[in-house]
Amino acid sequence: MDVAGHTVIVTGAAGNLGGAVARAFRDRDANVVLVARRVDALASQFGPQNERQRYAAADLTRQDDAGAVVAEALARFGRVDALCNVAGGFRMGFPVHETPDAMFDALYDVNVRSVVNMVRVVVPAMLAAGRGSIINVAAMAAQKGIGNMGAYCASKAVVVRLTEAMAAELGGRNIRVNCVLPSTLDTPQNRAEMPDADASAWVAPADLAQAIVFLASPAARAVNGAAIPITGRA
């Protein structure tokens, strides 16, 4: 899993999973461009920017913001070897027929539009370089509809289908596109919201980050179009 010297964009880097992914790449001497809505949220986690670590504030539901992120990466490092689309959101609580339009729209924006906006600007740079890897974060909930979670399940299912379509489009041009399907993440927020749940069955963000690093690395050169369940327990 040698990614030393590679340039990696990580969206949602201020969150639990995004932070773990950023650290996993940084620990392997990759150049990282970390994306969040606020730079101060990144600085509080990762310290000051340096020659291998850059920050970008962006609302990825806006195409112009996504374009600015990629422009910064190219200006600083000259290439983008991997894009990790970690940014996303979760909401539940309504049956499909009662789900407000605002919830459908919000989940589509954060889980789908953020991915589409980033790949629109990353893929041309990867095509020009003749190589690249894109890893999207979907969810186990993408595999089957769950009661009172229809909007979330649907938005993550779209991520899987887009991953498969892009893999078919780009695999022959040396750009691999895969996604991971985590079950419940072991985060402080989830522990607080579900105090009686068995957290030993949850997925540690650091462990999921290792799978993402693998998919971005040359070790996964034969993997394209995969949707990999990450369930935390065998």
N, C-alpha and C positions, 0 to 999 in steps of 0.2 A: 504494500500500500504506500508506495513512494510518491508523495506529492510535493516534495521539496522543490521550491522555485515556481510551482504552479500558481496561477492567480485564480482565486475563488471568490465569487460573490455569494454572500449569505444574507438572504432577506429574513426579516423577523429576528434579527440578531440580539435584540434586547430581551427576548423571551427566554423561557426555560430551555426549550429545545434549541432555538437559534443560538443561544449562548453556548450550549454544549457543543454544537456543530462548529461554531467559530473557534472554540478552544481546541477541538480535536484537529482542525486543520493547522492552526497556529502552532500547536505542539509538534507538528510534522514539518515545520519550516516552510509552509505555504505562505504566499502573499494573500492577505484577506481584505476584501472590501465589505465592510459590515453595514447593513442597512437597517434603519429603524425610523420611526417618525420623528424622534428627537435625538440629536447628537449627544446631549448630556446624559441620556439613558445609556448610551454606549460607553461614554467616558467613565461613568461610575462603575461599570463592570470590568472594563478592559484597560483602563488607564489612558494615558495620552496616545495620540496617533504617533506613528513612527514610519520608518522607511518601508516596513513590510505590513503595516496595519493602517488602513484608512477608513474613515467614517463617511456615511452619506445619509442625510436626512431626506426622507421621501414618503409621500403618500402614493403607494403603488397602484391605487385605483386610478391614478392619473398618468396617462401615457407620457407626458412631458417629464414627470418626475422619474419614471423608469428610465427614460432616455438619458437623463442627467446622471443617473447612477452608472450606467454603462460607459458614458463619455468620461466620467471621472476615472473609472477602472482602466480604460484604454490610455488615457492621458498619463496616468501614473505608472502603469505597468506594461503597457503596449499590447496586451492580449487578455483574453478571458478564457481560461482552461475549463472552468466548471462554474455552473450556476446551481445553487441550492435554493429552491423555492420553499422556504420554511414558513414564511408569513402566512397566517391563517386565523380562523376564529371558529368558535363553537357556540351554538345556541340551541335550545330545545324547549319543550313544554307545551306544544300545541299539536293537535291532530292536523293532518294536511288541510282539511276543509276549513279550519279555523286559523290557519297560520297567516299572520298579517303580511301584506305585501312588503312592508318595511323589513321584515325578517328575511324573506326570500331575497330581497335586493341586497341586504347587508351581507348575507352569507355568500351570495354569488360574487359580490364585489371583492370580499377579502380572500375567498378561497379559489376563485376562478379568474376573475379579471386581473388580479395581481400577477398570476402566472402568465396569462396571455400577454399582458403589457411588458413583462420582462423578456419573454422569449422573442417578442417582435423585434427587440433591439439587440439581444444577445446573439441570436442565430445568425444574422448577417455577419457579425464579427467572427463567429466561429467558422462560418463557411469560407470567409476570406483567409482564415488561418489554416483551414483544412483539417480541423480537429476540434473536439470539445465534448463535454459531458454535461447533461442536465439531469438533476434529481429533484423530483417533485414530492412533496409530502401530502399524501392522501390520508386515508384512515381505514381501519377495518370496517367501519360503518359504511364504506363505499360498496361493500360486497352484497349487502342485503338491507332492505328497508327495515327500520326499527320504529315502533310506535312512538309518536310524539317527537320524532327526530327527522321527519321526512325532508325538511328543507336542508338540513345539514347533510344527511345521507346523499341527497341528490347532488349537492354542490361538490362533495368529495368524489362521487361517482363520475362527474364530469372531468375531474382532474385525471382519473384513471384513463378514461377514453381519450382525452387529449394526449396523454403520455403515449398511449399505443399508436395514435395517429402520427404523432411527431416521430416516433421511432421508425415507423414505416417510411416516412418521408425523408428522414435524415440519415438513417443507418448506413445507406450506401455511400454517404459522403463523409464518413468517419466522425459522425456526431452521434453519440449514444444518449438515449432518453429513457429513464427508468423512474419508478416511483416506489415509495415505501408505504406500507399500510399498518401503522402502529395501532395497537389497542390502547387502553387507558395509560396515560403517562403518569409516572410517579413524581408529582410536583407538590410543593407546599399547598398550592391552591386546591388541588384535587383531594389531598389528605384532609384539608379543612372542610371541604364541601361534603366529603363522604367518610366521616370518621369511623364508621362501623364496617367499612369495606376491607377486604383482604388485600392490602397494598403489596404483599409479596408477589402477587400475580401481575402486577403492573410493570410497565417498561420504564427503566431508568433512562432519562434523556442522554446520558453519557454513552449508554450501550447502543441506543438508536443512532447516535452520532457516528459510532464506529462503522455501522452498516452504510451510512451515507458516505463516509470517507472511502470505504471500499468501492462503492459504485462510481465515485469520481476518479478513482485511481486507475493506472494501467493494469492492475491486477484484474479488473472487471472488463477488460477489453472485449470479451466474448458475450457480455450481458447487454442486451438491448431490448426495450419494450417490455421489461419485467415489472410486475406489480407484486412486491415482496411483503408478505405478512410478517410483522414484527410483534410477537405476542407476549414476550417476556417470560413465558413458562412453556417448557416442552410438553 
